[in-house]
C-alpha cells in the first residue's frame, strides 16, 4: 500500500513559479509510474502530467506543455511538478497518483491505484 502526500500548494500570482511535491511511503517507489491530475471547481478531474518508473519518459497535457514539468527523485521517493508561468485557469486542486500498472507515463486516471489527498493551487491575476 502506497501513501502519497502532496505539498507546496497555495496562492501564487500569475507568471510566478510554484513547485508541488508529492512524497510517497509504504511501497517500492521506483516500481510505480506517477502522475499529476487536477480538478477545478465544478469540473471533472483532468490529466496534467505523468512520468515513467525510471523517469526517462514524460507526458504533459497540451494545456500545460512548455510551462509545467514533472520530475521524480527515486532516492527521495518524491515526484515534483514545477509550475512556471501559471495562469488563473490553472487554479485547481492538484492530486498526485501512483500506478503499478503503467510502466510508461499513463494519462488515464483509471490506470492509477493510489491517490494523494490533493493540494489547492490558486493563481491570481
C-alpha positions as CSV (number, residue, x, y, z in Angstrom):
1,X,0.0,0.0,0.0
2,X,1.4,3.3,-1.1
3,X,0.6,6.6,0.8
4,X,1.0,9.8,-1.1
5,X,1.2,13.3,0.5
6,X,1.2,16.4,-1.6
7,X,2.6,19.7,-0.5
8,X,3.6,23.1,-2.0
9,X,0.2,24.4,-3.0
10,X,-1.0,27.9,-2.2
11,X,-1.7,31.2,-3.6
12,X,0.6,32.4,-6.4
13,X,0.4,35.3,-8.8
14,X,0.1,34.7,-12.5
15,X,3.6,34.5,-14.1
16,X,5.3,33.4,-10.9
17,X,6.6,29.9,-10.2
18,X,5.5,27.2,-7.8
19,X,6.7,23.7,-7.2
20,X,4.5,20.9,-6.0
21,X,5.9,17.9,-4.2
22,X,4.4,14.5,-3.5
23,X,6.2,12.2,-1.0
24,X,5.5,8.5,-1.1
25,X,5.8,5.9,1.6
26,X,4.9,2.3,2.0
27,X,5.9,0.9,-1.3
28,X,8.8,0.4,-3.8
29,X,8.7,3.9,-5.2
30,X,10.7,3.1,-8.4
31,X,8.2,0.4,-9.4
32,X,5.4,2.9,-9.9
33,X,4.7,5.3,-12.7
34,X,3.5,8.6,-11.4
35,X,1.1,11.3,-12.5
36,X,-0.4,14.6,-11.6
37,X,-4.0,15.4,-12.1
38,X,-6.1,18.4,-11.2
39,X,-9.7,19.3,-10.6
40,X,-11.1,22.8,-10.8
41,X,-14.3,23.8,-9.0
42,X,-17.3,22.4,-10.9
43,X,-15.2,20.5,-13.4
44,X,-14.0,16.9,-13.8
45,X,-10.6,15.8,-12.8
46,X,-8.1,16.0,-15.7
47,X,-4.7,14.8,-16.6
48,X,-1.8,17.2,-16.1
49,X,1.5,15.2,-16.4
50,X,2.9,11.8,-16.0
51,X,6.3,10.2,-15.7
52,X,7.6,6.6,-16.2
53,X,9.1,4.4,-13.5
54,X,12.6,5.3,-14.4
55,X,11.9,9.0,-15.0
56,X,13.2,8.7,-18.5
57,X,9.9,9.4,-20.2
58,X,7.3,12.0,-19.5
59,X,4.0,13.2,-20.9
60,X,2.3,16.6,-20.4
61,X,-1.2,17.8,-21.2
62,X,-1.3,20.3,-24.1
63,X,-2.7,23.0,-21.7
64,X,0.5,22.9,-19.6
65,X,3.1,21.9,-22.1
66,X,6.1,24.3,-22.0
67,X,5.1,25.7,-18.7
68,X,4.8,22.7,-16.3
69,X,7.4,20.0,-15.8
70,X,7.1,16.7,-14.0
71,X,10.1,15.0,-12.5
72,X,10.9,12.4,-9.9
73,X,13.7,11.6,-7.4
74,X,13.6,7.9,-6.7
75,X,16.2,8.3,-3.9
76,X,13.8,10.6,-2.1
77,X,10.6,8.8,-3.1
78,X,9.2,12.1,-4.3
79,X,7.6,13.4,-7.5
80,X,7.5,17.0,-8.4
81,X,5.5,19.3,-10.6
82,X,7.3,22.5,-11.5
83,X,4.8,25.1,-12.4
84,X,6.2,28.1,-14.4
85,X,4.1,31.0,-15.7
86,X,0.9,29.7,-14.1
87,X,-2.4,31.2,-15.3
88,X,-5.6,31.8,-13.4
89,X,-7.1,28.9,-15.3
90,X,-4.6,26.6,-13.7
91,X,-6.4,27.1,-10.4
92,X,-7.5,23.7,-9.1
93,X,-6.8,21.0,-6.5
94,X,-3.8,19.1,-7.7
95,X,-3.5,15.4,-7.0
96,X,-0.6,13.1,-7.4
97,X,-1.2,9.4,-8.2
98,X,0.8,6.2,-8.4
99,X,0.3,3.3,-10.8
100,X,1.6,-0.2,-10.5
101,X,0.0,-0.9,-13.9
102,X,1.8,1.7,-16.1
103,X,5.5,1.4,-16.9
104,X,5.3,4.3,-19.2
105,X,3.6,7.7,-18.5
106,X,-0.1,7.0,-18.2
107,X,-2.6,9.7,-18.9
108,X,-5.8,7.8,-17.9
109,X,-6.9,8.1,-14.3
110,X,-8.3,4.5,-14.4
111,X,-4.7,3.2,-14.5
112,X,-3.7,4.7,-11.2
113,X,-4.0,2.6,-8.0
114,X,-3.1,5.2,-5.4
115,X,-4.0,8.9,-4.9
116,X,-3.0,11.7,-2.6
117,X,-5.4,13.9,-0.7
118,X,-4.7,16.9,-3.0
119,X,-3.3,20.3,-2.6
120,X,-5.0,23.6,-3.6
121,X,-3.3,25.9,-6.1
122,X,-4.8,29.3,-6.6
123,X,-3.4,31.6,-9.3
124,X,-4.4,35.2,-9.0
125,X,-4.4,37.6,-12.0
